[in-house]
Amino acid sequence: MPIAFADATAATGRIIGSEAYRLTGALVDDAALPIDPAVRPRIQLGRDIRAHEYLAALAERDRMKADFIAALDRGGIDALLTPTTQTAAIPCEQVDQSTTPAHFTRVFNLLEMCALALPDGFTAAGLPLSLQVVCRPYDEAVALRIGWAYQQATEWHTGRPPGFGG
């Protein structure tokens, strides 16, 4: 890939941090309001992002997007397949709120690409796994055709984790 996941995560953080604080800053800064203690500080990070940093992150996103689309063009690539997350599903109480499980999805959100997540199996413990089909911006039809073909060739979408019925 022409860009690193970590670079995309940093750029995304500056953009969504600025935008989230702009929209909800008054709410998260009011300690009397019942806002999730894991969410409040993530939004408050946007308070310290200056306009020039936000604009630089937007420009960086546009450059990354152009580089990524050019790499797809050079390679004749219609879609990328990745895991949706770095790990299998975990119970909500085990989620580490100080980081993001969106390692493989955030980069494509930043690049304004489309993606589709599909079931693709279970761990030995029965936890669900997921495949992500990523396509160019506004190319949802290709992602859906790939997803449909995948589901015709596999039966993962019909399976259920143990204890969740049939």
N, C-alpha and C positions, 0 to 999 in steps of 0.2 A: 504494500500500500504506500502511496506517495506521502502520507502523513501518519504521524504516530498517534495512537489512541490517547496517550497522555497529553499531547498538545491540543487535541480536540477537546478533551475533558476540561483543560484549563480555559480555553476560549469560551466554551459553553458556560462554564461557571461564571465568567465575567458578564456574559450576555444575560443569562437568566437571573443572576444575582441582581444586576442593575434593574432589569425589568420587573422582577418580583418586588423589590423594595419600592420602586416607583408606585406600584399598584397597591401594595399592602403595608408599606412602611409605618403608617400611622397605627395600624392594628397591632403589628408585632412590637412596636415600641411602647405600647400601653400594657404594662405588666399586670394590670387588673383583668385583662381579657384572657379567657381560657384557650390559649394556643398551645399546641403540642410542644413540649419542651425540646424535642429533637428538631422541630421545624423552625421555631422562632430564631435560633442563632444562624441557621442557614440563610434565611431571608435577610437577617440583619447584616450579613456580610456585604450585601449590596449597597448599604449605606455609605461605605467608604470607597466605592468605585467612582472615580471621577469621570466626567463627560469624555475627556480625551481618551481615557482607557477603554470606555465602552465603545467609542467610535473606532478605536484601533482594533478591538476585538471583532467588530462587524467587518472591517476591512480584511482582517486576517481570515475570517470565515469565508469571505468572497474569494480570496486567493486560494484557500484550501479547496473550496468547491471547484474552482476552475482547474486546479491541478489534478483533482481526483477524477473529474469528468474526462480530462485529457488522457489520463492513464487508462481509463476504461476504453476510450476511443482507440488508443494505440494498440491495446490488447484485443480489441474486438470482443469485449466482455459485455454481456447483457445483464448479468446478475452475479452477485456474490452470495455465498452461503456461509453463515457463521453460526456459532452457538448464539442463542438469545442472551444468555447470562453466563457468567464464569462458573457457576455452580448449579447443582440441582436446586429445586425449590427447598426452602427451609421454613420452619415454623416462624410466624411473625415475631414471637418474643425473642428469637435468635438473630434477628436482623440487626446488623451493625449500622446504627443511624449516623455514624461519623463518616461513612463512606457511601459509595453508590454501587448498586448492583448493575447499573446501566453502562458498564464498560463497553460492551459491543453494540449497544443501541444509541448511546449518546452521540457518538461520532456521526452517525448517519442522520440523526435529528439535526445536528449542527449543519451538515451539508445539504439539508433540505431534500434528502433522498426519500424514497418510499421503502417501506419494509413490511414484511408479513411474518408473523411467528406461527410455527406449526408444531404440534406434538411430535416428538421423534424418539420416544422410548421412556424407560424408567431405570433408575439406579437399582442395584441389587437390593436396596432397602425399600424399593417401590416408590421412590420420589420421582415426579415427572421431570423430563428433560425437554428442551425446545430447540428447534432449528429456526434460524432467521434467514429469510430470503430478501436480499437488498437489491433494489433496482434504481435506475436513474430517477431524478425528480419527475413527478407526474407520470410515471410509467407503471402505475398500479396494475394495468391490464396484464403486463408481463409477469409481475409478481404473483398475481392471482392465477394465471395460467400455470406457472411453475408449481405453485402450491397445490392446485387441483391435480396436476400430473403426479406430484409426489404422493398425494393421498390415494390416488388410483393404484399406485405401485406398492404402497405399504398399508399396514393396518393400525399404525400407532394412534391415529385419531379415534379409533374405536375402543382403545384400552382405557381402563380405569385403575387408579391406584388402589391397593388393598384397603378395604374398609370404606370405599366410596361407591359401592354398588356395582352393578353390572355388566 
